[in-house]
């Protein structure tokens, strides 16, 4: 009886170990490598933070819209008055496009590390091209146009696409005079910038490219 009891206990232990190992393996294999980025086709981003320039800081707000988290458009507003600073330029309004090539390339080739925050951060690296208007004052006539080139990277607080992210965006801005005559007289002509933001990212389904790609349940509901 004692021997049978020992054999039964050992068998139960082996079975329990097998279930545990299978459970861990299943949990690892079920990791979704896109972390929710293709649960919809469009990512909406709204954030706020601060921008550091050559002569001070500016408060900053931004909106971004991305398709498949690979390409999109952005708009930002920076204001030194809101930051109680004497930064020059005092106000900057910018907009443009951003290209983020790493996500689709790494995902389609199976290069994700299965470490959510690391994968999302690597895939967020992108090139930003755009135009801006800057001014020293609040007068609309004082706004000067220019071109900006930058890079961005974002890190989520949780390993999923929808949620709170910390962003870091930096680059260089050239106003129209600096581009036209190739001379720089101060930060209004050419200036580097670095922006840190706290933003909410939300992945939504819009079928923006092909309305016919809706699933059967969606089609029946029409």
Buried (B, 14 or more C-beta within 10 A) or exposed (E): EEEEEEEEEEEEEEEEEEEEEEEEEEEEEEEBBBBBBBBBBBBBBEBEBBBBBBBBBBBBBBBBBBBBBBBBBBBBBBBBEBBEBEBBBBBBBBBBEBEBEBBBEBBEEEEBEEEBBEBBBBBBBBBBEBBBBBBBEEEEEBBBEBBBEBEBBBBBEEBBBBBEBBBBBBBEBBBEBBEEEEEBEEBBBBBEBBBBBEBEBEBEEEEEEEEEEBEEEEEEEE
